[in-house]
Amino acid sequence: KPTVRLKEEATDITDEEFDELCFEFGLELDEITSEKDIISKEKGEEKAKGASDVVLYKIDVPANRYDLLCLEGLVRGLQVFKERINLPRFEKIIPAEGEGQRLIITEQTAQIRPHAVAAILRNITFTKDRYDSFIDLQEKLHQNICRKRALVAIGTHDLDTITGPFTFTAKAPSEIKFKPLNQSQEYSASQIMDLYRTDSHLRHYLHLIENKPRYPVIYDSNGVVLSMPPIINGDHTKISLNTRNVFIECTGTDITKAKIVLDIIVTMFSEYCEKPYTETPSSLAKLLTRMCLKSHVTGNGNHLEIEIPPTRADVIHACDIVEDAAIAYGYNNIQMVIPKTYAIANQLPLNKLTELLRLDLAAAGFTEALTFALCSQEDIADKLGTDISATNAVHIANPKTAEFQVARTTLLPGLLKTIAANRKMPLPLKLFEISDIVVKDPNTDVGARNYRHLCAIYYNKSPGFEIIHGLLDRVMQVLEVPPSEENGYTIKAAEGSAFFPGRCAEVFAKGQSIGKLGVIHPDVITKFELTMPCSVLEINIEPFV
């Protein structure tokens, strides 16, 4: 969510008009605020004294529009959309003989970060605002398409302080020594890792290479270190407001994304170069040109030739072009007509069954709950008396919080936490949920499979097992499954880590085990911060579709 800074006196449209413009362009104006207002809300008015009153427009940008992640790209896109400026055409400059630069990639990088691409912005002019935007764009790209530098890491350097050709290689940590950005002395690579282990920003990237036998590093022809990607640049090549020529290198594990990132940085800031936008009669054509897709009619007038600029990495199919044409035309301007073909939509059988069961469970006196599909490892393992390895759970890579580490393998923890949050409500508490659970499945193309589960819980001063058992009978009754071992359903004594010994039964139907019901174990109740006994039923309803 980039923050666009515009001074009040610099704009000739009202906030309402700007909001409407963003909507027409496919964006959403999230908030109009200022740094002073933000600090005042978070820390109080006393802390906000002296903060900037410059108006900030917070705009939600689609995840695939990397060209709108900085002020330059956003303003340029809106200006072209409003036909106030012509669509820029980006061109690559072929340097004069002897002035070209090379980035040599050695085989030592193959097992760490095998790819690297580079470009040069020549004769650029930085101001404080342009410089800040240049750095901010790199950080947004690092957090977005670069996946926190795991796929791509960006390095920008003052070309006039170094001499090509440049070499991207990998060496043992003890062999790498340089002065990191904004430091006063040289450190070895190992010392640099220790130095930034407590850094609030850089410590999050150390794991990407710290256990590797070799660290990636970029040198110039004189042995000057440009950077040790993806951790830190060298201080020798840092750019400033006086920098005239910027050497940009993108290293990573994904060559396609590295090229996209390089294109975005170069095209966004080439307008500040001495020669802007030079880089290392149909209404539809006019609409597409407004969306930064240069178009013209070809052939007999029924075809369009469209030029995709390097800023539009999101265009990968003709559908993307049609979408942009619709945005430029205006969705509100499209006339509603009856389709030429008729098709009657049907509800998915599983969803139809789910809706019918929800009505019957509500009629039985149970209240529906909708809980998170993600939970902590403790919720589905430790708190239920089992090991996480036995749950076959799908784990989330780099989870943001401890509450969202895995996809749930059972609906029970969600309902227990719902009861814990509503302990002040009058007893009994009778809740149910019919939603998907997720387990690993190597036989599917995505490596996981969803199952639609029904879970109901009864919480009172007494366990109420007979009530949960009665609910199971009612569910089977509405499903027209008789109590029979051959063609119906039956329950058999069983054991479960989450259930009280001797108070658990397994439910069989359609020739297979579909779930369990029973009285929850006191240890489980205590771990979910509850004090009363409860009974639960959880079954898979997919066999009844």
DRENDREN-848911 format. One line per field, with one value per residue (C-alpha): residue in three letters; x, y, z. Coordinates in steps of 0.1 Angstrom, whole numbers, m for minus. Example, Ala and Ser with C-alpha at 12.3 -4.5 7.8 and 13.67 -1.06 7.14 Angstrom:
res c(ALA; SER) $
X c(123; 137) $
Y c(m45; m11) $
Z c(78; 71) $
***
This chain:
res c(LYS; PRO; THR; VAL; ARG; LEU; LYS; GLU; GLU; ALA; THR; ASP; ILE; THR; ASP; GLU; GLU; PHE; ASP; GLU; LEU; CYS; PHE; GLU; PHE; GLY; LEU; GLU; LEU; ASP; GLU; ILE; THR; SER; GLU; LYS; ASP; ILE; ILE; SER; LYS; GLU; LYS; GLY; GLU; GLU; LYS; ALA; LYS; GLY; ALA; SER; ASP; VAL; VAL; LEU; TYR; LYS; ILE; ASP; VAL; PRO; ALA; ASN; ARG; TYR; ASP; LEU; LEU; CYS; LEU; GLU; GLY; LEU; VAL; ARG; GLY; LEU; GLN; VAL; PHE; LYS; GLU; ARG; ILE; ASN; LEU; PRO; ARG; PHE; GLU; LYS; ILE; ILE; PRO; ALA; GLU; GLY; GLU; GLY; GLN; ARG; LEU; ILE; ILE; THR; GLU; GLN; THR; ALA; GLN; ILE; ARG; PRO; HIS; ALA; VAL; ALA; ALA; ILE; LEU; ARG; ASN; ILE; THR; PHE; THR; LYS; ASP; ARG; TYR; ASP; SER; PHE; ILE; ASP; LEU; GLN; GLU; LYS; LEU; HIS; GLN; ASN; ILE; CYS; ARG; LYS; ARG; ALA; LEU; VAL; ALA; ILE; GLY; THR; HIS; ASP; LEU; ASP; THR; ILE; THR; GLY; PRO; PHE; THR; PHE; THR; ALA; LYS; ALA; PRO; SER; GLU; ILE; LYS; PHE; LYS; PRO; LEU; ASN; GLN; SER; GLN; GLU; TYR; SER; ALA; SER; GLN; ILE; MET; ASP; LEU; TYR; ARG; THR; ASP; SER; HIS; LEU; ARG; HIS; TYR; LEU; HIS; LEU; ILE; GLU; ASN; LYS; PRO; ARG; TYR; PRO; VAL; ILE; TYR; ASP; SER; ASN; GLY; VAL; VAL; LEU; SER; MET; PRO; PRO; ILE; ILE; ASN; GLY; ASP; HIS; THR; LYS; ILE; SER; LEU; ASN; THR; ARG; ASN; VAL; PHE; ILE; GLU; CYS; THR; GLY; THR; ASP; ILE; THR; LYS; ALA; LYS; ILE; VAL; LEU; ASP; ILE; ILE; VAL; THR; MET; PHE; SER; GLU; TYR; CYS; GLU; LYS; PRO; TYR; THR; GLU; THR; PRO; SER; SER; LEU; ALA; LYS; LEU; LEU; THR; ARG; MET; CYS; LEU; LYS; SER; HIS; VAL; THR; GLY; ASN; GLY; ASN; HIS; LEU; GLU; ILE; GLU; ILE; PRO; PRO; THR; ARG; ALA; ASP; VAL; ILE; HIS; ALA; CYS; ASP; ILE; VAL; GLU; ASP; ALA; ALA; ILE; ALA; TYR; GLY; TYR; ASN; ASN; ILE; GLN; MET; VAL; ILE; PRO; LYS; THR; TYR; ALA; ILE; ALA; ASN; GLN; LEU; PRO; LEU; ASN; LYS; LEU; THR; GLU; LEU; LEU; ARG; LEU; ASP; LEU; ALA; ALA; ALA; GLY; PHE; THR; GLU; ALA; LEU; THR; PHE; ALA; LEU; CYS; SER; GLN; GLU; ASP; ILE; ALA; ASP; LYS; LEU; GLY; THR; ASP; ILE; SER; ALA; THR; ASN; ALA; VAL; HIS; ILE; ALA; ASN; PRO; LYS; THR; ALA; GLU; PHE; GLN; VAL; ALA; ARG; THR; THR; LEU; LEU; PRO; GLY; LEU; LEU; LYS; THR; ILE; ALA; ALA; ASN; ARG; LYS; MET; PRO; LEU; PRO; LEU; LYS; LEU; PHE; GLU; ILE; SER; ASP; ILE; VAL; VAL; LYS; ASP; PRO; ASN; THR; ASP; VAL; GLY; ALA; ARG; ASN; TYR; ARG; HIS; LEU; CYS; ALA; ILE; TYR; TYR; ASN; LYS; SER; PRO; GLY; PHE; GLU; ILE; ILE; HIS; GLY; LEU; LEU; ASP; ARG; VAL; MET; GLN; VAL; LEU; GLU; VAL; PRO; PRO; SER; GLU; GLU; ASN; GLY; TYR; THR; ILE; LYS; ALA; ALA; GLU; GLY; SER; ALA; PHE; PHE; PRO; GLY; ARG; CYS; ALA; GLU; VAL; PHE; ALA; LYS; GLY; GLN; SER; ILE; GLY; LYS; LEU; GLY; VAL; ILE; HIS; PRO; ASP; VAL; ILE; THR; LYS; PHE; GLU; LEU; THR; MET; PRO; CYS; SER; VAL; LEU; GLU; ILE; ASN; ILE; GLU; PRO; PHE; VAL) $
X c(0; 21; 17; 13; 24; 7; 7; m28; m19; m3; m35; m63; m89; m109; m104; m138; m127; m93; m112; m134; m103; m86; m118; m120; m83; m89; m74; m89; m82; m79; m74; m64; m43; m9; 21; 10; m25; m9; 14; m14; m36; m9; 11; m10; m10; 21; 43; 28; 41; 64; 54; 46; 11; 17; m14; m9; m31; m30; m39; m44; m26; m32; m5; 5; 9; 45; 47; 23; 44; 60; 48; 65; 47; 14; 13; 25; m2; m29; m17; m17; m51; m65; m47; m27; 6; 15; 25; 63; 82; 112; 144; 176; 208; 236; 268; 296; 324; 345; 319; 297; 297; 296; 285; 302; 285; 308; 298; 303; 269; 250; 240; 232; 218; 225; 210; 219; 209; 220; 214; 227; 207; 230; 230; 202; 193; 183; 164; 156; 121; 133; 160; 136; 111; 140; 149; 112; 105; 133; 119; 84; 97; 118; 86; 64; 76; 111; 95; 116; 147; 144; 137; 155; 177; 183; 216; 221; 255; 272; 289; 314; 330; 338; 353; 339; 337; 319; 320; 292; 307; 306; 333; 338; 328; 363; 375; 350; 359; 345; 330; 292; 268; 269; 296; 329; 352; 357; 343; 346; 314; 310; 314; 288; 263; 270; 267; 233; 219; 202; 194; 156; 156; 184; 182; 152; 173; 203; 188; 188; 226; 240; 241; 257; 294; 298; 283; 274; 294; 299; 333; 345; 376; 398; 384; 360; 330; 297; 274; 269; 234; 209; 222; 240; 257; 292; 297; 321; 294; 265; 244; 237; 219; 250; 251; 248; 251; 235; 245; 216; 221; 194; 205; 183; 169; 142; 155; 121; 113; 148; 142; 108; 123; 152; 127; 105; 133; 148; 115; 102; 132; 145; 123; 149; 177; 190; 173; 140; 127; 158; 168; 198; m79; m97; m114; m101; m66; m71; m85; m55; m31; m47; m37; 0; m4; 6; m18; m27; m49; m34; m44; m79; m89; m101; m69; m48; m11; m2; 32; 37; 62; 86; 65; 36; 49; 14; 3; 8; m24; m49; m73; m52; m54; m92; m94; m74; m97; m127; m111; m104; m139; m154; m172; m201; m205; m209; m245; m263; m276; m290; m263; m266; m261; m282; m269; m286; m262; m264; m251; m222; m237; m213; m223; m260; m257; m238; m265; m292; m274; m268; m305; m312; m285; m298; m333; m318; m309; m272; m256; m233; m197; m173; m136; m103; m90; m54; m44; m13; 6; m4; m41; m42; m14; m2; m35; m53; m27; m10; 22; 23; 39; 9; m16; m5; m9; 0; 24; 26; 60; 73; 40; 33; 20; 20; m17; m15; 11; m8; m40; m65; m69; m99; m127; m126; m99; m118; m150; m132; m116; m150; m164; m134; m141; m178; m175; m197; m226; m254; m250; m254; m233; m243; m221; m215; m195; m195; m163; m132; m102; m69; m45; m14; m20; 9; m15; m29; m13; m11; 0; m30; m67; m97; m125; m158; m163; m193; m184; m208; m200; m220; m206; m224; m220; m225; m209; m242; m229; m265; m273; m244; m254; m289; m276; m257; m290; m308; m282; m283; m321; m322; m295; m318; m291; m307; m290; m277; m243; m249; m265; m266; m245; m232; m209; m182; m161; m128; m100; m87; m61; m86; m113; m119; m109; m140; m161; m152; m169; m160; m188; m190; m212; m212; m187; m160; m151; m164; m154; m157; m179; m173; m165; m135; m105; m101; m65; m78; m104; m78; m54; m81; m88; m122; m136; m167; m170; m181; m190; m182; m191; m169; m176; m167; m199; m185; m195; m232; m230) $
Y c(0; 29; 63; 91; 125; 155; 191; 206; 236; 215; 197; 211; 185; 179; 149; 135; 139; 122; 94; 89; 91; 63; 42; 47; 37; 5; 17; 25; 57; 42; 72; 109; 118; 133; 122; 144; 127; 92; 99; 116; 86; 61; 79; 110; 147; 154; 131; 146; 181; 192; 164; 172; 185; 175; 157; 120; 99; 62; 42; 5; m8; m42; m68; m72; m35; m30; 1; 19; 13; 47; 83; 86; 55; 63; 99; 90; 63; 87; 114; 90; 77; 113; 119; 148; 134; 110; 74; 73; 50; 34; 28; 11; 32; 14; 28; 41; 16; 11; 27; m4; m23; m60; m81; m114; m143; m171; m207; m204; m186; m215; m231; m198; m171; m182; m152; m115; m87; m51; m17; 19; 51; 77; 115; 113; 143; 135; 158; 149; 138; 118; 101; 92; 78; 58; 42; 36; 19; m6; m14; m19; m42; m62; m68; m75; m93; m100; m120; m103; m106; m144; m143; m110; m85; m50; m31; 5; 21; 53; 42; 70; 55; 21; 6; m22; m50; m63; m98; m117; m146; m165; m169; m183; m158; m155; m143; m114; m82; m47; m16; m21; 8; 36; 18; 33; 3; m29; m62; m98; m114; m134; m103; m85; m113; m109; m71; m72; m100; m75; m50; m45; m43; m65; m94; m107; m115; m132; m166; m165; m171; m175; m214; m215; m224; m195; m160; m141; m110; m84; m68; m42; m47; m32; m56; m31; m47; m33; m55; m88; m97; m101; m85; m52; m29; m16; 20; 28; 29; 44; 69; 104; 135; 143; 109; 112; 76; 48; 12; m11; m49; m74; m108; m137; m172; m163; m148; m137; m117; m102; m88; m74; m57; m42; m30; m13; 6; 17; 28; 46; 69; 72; 104; 121; 113; 139; 119; 108; 73; 58; 25; 1; 56; 30; 40; 7; 16; 50; 33; 10; 38; 56; 25; 28; 1; 18; 5; 11; m5; m29; m49; m44; m24; m53; m60; m42; m42; m35; m27; m39; m15; m29; m13; m37; m70; m79; m83; m120; m128; m112; m112; m86; m63; m67; m59; m27; m17; m22; 0; 28; 26; 26; m4; 19; 28; m8; m14; m43; m67; m103; m128; m145; m179; m192; m213; m222; m222; m249; m248; m272; m303; m301; m264; m272; m300; m277; m250; m275; m290; m255; m249; m281; m276; m241; m256; m280; m251; m247; m214; m212; m200; m191; m194; m189; m215; m208; m215; m221; m255; m257; m255; m286; m305; m298; m285; m316; m340; m351; m343; m319; m345; m368; m341; m341; m303; m279; m253; m216; m204; m174; m169; m133; m143; m174; m176; m184; m211; m239; m247; m263; m301; m300; m276; m283; m257; m229; m237; m241; m207; m192; m206; m192; m158; m160; m175; m147; m158; m178; m216; m239; m229; m249; m241; m256; m250; m266; m256; m270; m285; m290; m319; m328; m351; m360; m373; m339; m313; m288; m313; m308; m316; m300; m319; m305; m311; m307; m299; m293; m287; m286; m267; m267; m278; m314; m329; m334; m364; m375; m341; m345; m381; m370; m343; m370; m391; m360; m353; m388; m387; m356; m373; m404; m426; m453; m467; m499; m515; m526; m496; m470; m456; m469; m459; m480; m474; m457; m437; m402; m380; m351; m372; m385; m422; m444; m415; m415; m432; m435; m429; m452; m446; m455; m482; m459; m440; m404; m389; m391; m379; m379; m360; m336; m345; m322; m314; m301; m280; m265; m257; m237; m217; m233; m246; m266; m300; m303; m329; m326; m342; m339; m357; m355; m348; m354; m391; m380; m358) $
Z c(0; m12; 4; m22; m11; m27; m14; m11; m33; m60; m70; m91; m82; m50; m28; m40; m77; m69; m52; m83; m106; m86; m88; m126; m129; m109; m76; m42; m22; 13; 35; 34; 63; 73; 93; 122; 122; 121; 150; 169; 166; 175; 202; 212; 203; 224; 203; 171; 178; 150; 126; 90; 80; 44; 31; 24; 1; 10; m21; m24; m55; m71; m63; m99; m108; m97; m119; m95; m63; m64; m69; m103; m118; m102; m114; m149; m151; m141; m164; m194; m184; m183; m217; m202; m214; m242; m234; m228; m251; m234; m254; m246; m252; m269; m253; m275; m281; m250; m227; m222; m189; m182; m152; m152; m134; m121; m116; m78; m75; m90; m56; m39; m61; m97; m116; m120; m143; m144; m160; m158; m154; m170; m163; m137; m114; m78; m54; m19; m28; m58; m38; m10; m36; m53; m20; m10; m43; m37; m3; m16; m44; m18; 3; m27; m58; m43; m14; 13; m9; m11; m49; m58; m40; m54; m52; m64; m67; m78; m111; m110; m78; m94; m125; m147; m156; m125; m112; m94; m75; m42; m16; 18; 45; 58; 23; 20; 37; 31; 48; 49; 40; 66; 88; 98; 94; 75; 86; 73; 60; 92; 114; 92; 99; 137; 134; 118; 139; 162; 135; 134; 96; 82; 107; 88; 57; 73; 72; 34; 32; 68; 66; 32; 28; 4; 4; m28; m35; m63; m71; m96; m116; m88; m62; m46; m31; m44; m23; m5; m17; m3; 30; 25; 0; 4; 17; m11; m38; m19; m39; m28; m42; m62; m80; m117; m130; m111; m116; m107; m101; m93; m81; m71; m76; m101; m134; m146; m115; m115; m150; m139; m109; m130; m156; m130; m113; m145; m161; m130; m127; m162; m165; m143; m168; m192; m220; m204; m210; m224; m208; m206; m357; m335; m302; m286; m295; m279; m247; m244; m250; m220; m200; m210; m237; m270; m297; m333; m359; m384; m415; m427; m396; m376; m357; m331; m326; m290; m276; m240; m222; m196; m169; m175; m163; m153; m190; m198; m218; m241; m212; m194; m224; m225; m188; m193; m222; m199; m172; m196; m211; m176; m161; m152; m189; m201; m211; m194; m221; m221; m231; m265; m248; m220; m191; m159; m130; m103; m68; m61; m45; m15; m9; m13; 13; 36; 34; 42; 72; 85; 86; 104; 130; 137; 141; 166; 188; 179; 169; 139; 143; 115; 126; 110; 86; 99; 135; 156; 157; 194; 186; 165; 183; 218; 231; 217; 232; 199; 181; 152; 129; 134; 122; 85; 86; 59; 73; 63; 52; 72; 92; 103; 137; 159; 156; 119; 115; 99; 81; 105; 103; 126; 134; 172; 182; 165; 184; 217; 213; 204; 236; 255; 241; 251; 286; 300; 279; 297; 297; 279; 249; 218; 187; 153; 122; 88; 69; 52; 69; 50; 51; 30; 1; m22; m48; m57; m79; m51; m25; m2; m1; 15; 34; 44; 81; 105; 141; 170; 206; 238; 268; 302; 338; 327; 296; 278; 257; 252; 235; 211; 204; 197; 173; 154; 151; 139; 112; 100; 100; 77; 55; 53; 67; 89; 121; 105; 101; 65; 47; 74; 102; 135; 164; 180; 211; 203; 218; 210; 225; 228; 245; 280; 283; 278; 266; 229; 199; 162; 137; 107; 76; 39; 48; 62; 93; 90; 124; 162; 191; 228; 260; 258; 280; 310; 300; 266; 283; 306; 278; 260; 292; 299; 332; 323; 307; 271; 244; 207; 174; 143; 110; 73; 54; 19; 17; 19; m12) $
***
